[in-house]
Amino acid sequence: MQRGAVTESAAQRGIRDRFGRLERFERREDVGAEAAADPDGVLATHARLPVARRQGPMVKPAVSSPDRPDGMRWVGALVDGASVDAAVKFAAPVANQIIDRPRLHGLLDDAQGHPVTVIAATAGWGKTLLAASWLAASADDRPAAWVTLDAGDDDPQTFWRTLAAAMLPVAGPEPSAALRRVVADAAGSDELPGLFAAALRRAARPVVLVLDNLHEVQSSAVHAGLVRLIERPPMLALLVTTRRDPPWPLERLRLAGLVAEVRAHDLAFRVDEAAALFAQLYVELDAEQVQRLVERTDGWPGGLRLVALHLLHRADVDAAVAGFSGDDHSVAGYLVTEVLDRQSPELLHFLRQISTVDVVSADLAQALTGRHDSARLLADLAASHLFVQAVDRPGRWYRLHRLLADILRAQPTTPRERRDLHRRAAEWFRDQGMPLEAISAAVAGQHWPLAAFEVSEVRNRIRWTIRINPTVKGPDGNPVDLKGIFDGIDTSALPALKKAVDEKNPAAFESAYRGMIESCYACHKAAGKPYLRPMVPTTPPQSIITYDPKASWPS
């Protein structure tokens, strides 16, 4: 793929295929961070993940821009000796050839009642394009300013001077004098946030200020000033894009109704949106194929565009769709470069170990890795939007993005290590009273005796349940007799599962395991407690149990 500028401002970078279709991706830069001290107690404790720092200049000016106020000439903070032109700094990317997604614009419209809206997700989720397209669609309705942040803004004076310079053309005549004082550096760094807020309180109407790539700014003083600005909002609506949660007391801000949030699950493409994307990129797929690819990518916009490139010149599209996974060279290359290469070897080892299972809790992660800080690591991974999602289920479960899990599982490891990880998972599931998951983990690690033992244990439990109390109280309070369902499991589903284990046949096990899940789900559903939320297995196989409380048995 040949990389080039997506827009005249070069605020993003893109890739172009041989037919000239432009694929948009966010900049490849990221910066590392460590939790900073917060002497004023304004910020919440916020541990960050170790990532590699960028080397070399960030962006170079691509075009000239209309004249801006004189006070803006200084704004081009030096980054490794390269000046960032104001045209780059203050120009919103031009959002061409994007899919119309009015539901996302609706989210941002609804969020305007909050002082700040945070769009948070990792690379390739379309955060910048969403903010830019929303501004473009509502350009006549509200004045707006844009700032593309970089490592040079990680300083209180530079940060607030940059914001003041961006606001000068849109804030109106009355606030301009105070903003020029901030731009001219006529006050100490401690006074700048207050001066900035006081100036904007004189504005005739609210102004939208977009802070793109806030993850580039790590200064505790800067973030403390932003929190004070949010808690005492002037005539300003902040729209923030970031790859990780800002180090703000988000829970407190949520309870006070001061922050609105757009997350990866909001940005994820739905089936109709993905179909429109593929049509725009001249990739002909039927509805079932689109559904399949949305499931495999979790609706990740960057992944779906990579899928389109993957399918463009494939003669057998059906086979290409059926076999698509995260280890495809285009997807793997992007994820390795954007995500994995930026992490420490220690963290990568942790990710490889927990990728053994489809969903992981802190206790399970500790059993797999031996790390007592697993809970903190998982929380940090989720907060940093590093393709790890918190799953709503008691006990705090997490799930790796499917494509990232594919890559991690495909990385070289010894058969002994792989079998040991599956054994640890199976034993943990067994000890937690999760026998079906224990059986599945044992089979994945080819621990056939352990799997056979767990099958026999499940059968014994079911038979005792039939004998002792096969009746439970239903959702309406009336008793529900589950004996017929239990008898069906005992005489049909379990024997098929046992036969597959005895024959050490993984393919037969997959089919029998699905039948077992269906039977158990019928039992739980009849009892009004559908704790199992199955998913139909596909090729290549994926989890057939999800802990998403919004999931339902497929039609």
Secondary structure, DSSP 8 states (H G I E B T S, - for coil): -EEEESSTT-SSEEEE-TT--EEEE--S----------TTS-S-------B----S------S------GGGTT---EETTEE--HHHHS------S----HHHHHHHHHGGGSSEEEEE--TTS-HHHHHHHHHHHTTTTS-EEEEE--GGG-SHHHHHHHHHHHHTTTS-HHHHHHHHHHHTT-S-TTTHHHHHHHHHTT-SS-EEEEEETGGG---HHHHHHHHHHHHS--SEEEEEEESS--SS-HHHHHHTT-EEEE-HHHHS--HHHHHHHHHHTT----HHHHHHHHHHHTT-HHHHHHHHHHHTT-S-HHHHHHT--TTSHHHHHHHHHHTGGGB-HHHHHHHHHHTTSSEEEHHHHHHHH--TTHHHHHHHHHHTTSSEEEE-STT-EEEE-HHHHHHHHHS---HHHHHHHHHHHHHHHHHTT-HHHHHHHHHHTT-HHHHHHHHHHHHHHHHHHHHH--EEE-TTSSEEE-HHHHHHIIIIIHHHHHHHHHTT-HHHHHHHHHHHHHHHHHHHHHTT----EE----SS---SEE--TT-----
